Amino acid sequence: MSEGYIEDAPQVYEGGAWPSDKPIPVTVETENAAPEYGACMTWNIPQSGVGQPIQILTRRLRRSEAKIEVNFTVAGIVTFNSNLDHLSAGQGYVVNVPVPGLYRFPDWESQQPLYCIASVAGLTVSVIDESFAER
């Protein structure tokens, strides 16, 4: 039968534990940690069939999220995808907007790049790319 913990007994480290007098620093990034950087950019989105899809976000390992807003000057369709080949075939996150205006899209919480193309001319996309600092 195990006696359990004895306060005055010497402690024995087993199972690969590392005896040390110094604490090991541990950093944990959670949803509660605010991003340190935010890069802002605005693009004019080319029309499908006239121009090529453009990359609005690059691959970024320390990305927290990217906030995306599209200004529709006319009714139209905008398509987003992280794969350029699929976007050229018309596949991706397709949004049909019947009324002109400024629309906010779901936050991009991925390290992957993001490409965009529109069905009509005159659309602009604004992005705030938030990221954590390198540690």
Summary of the structure (lengths in Angstrom):
residues: 135
radius of gyration: 24.5
end to end distance: 47.3
largest distance: 79.7
contacts: 296
relative contact order: 0.31
helix: 4%
strand: 44%
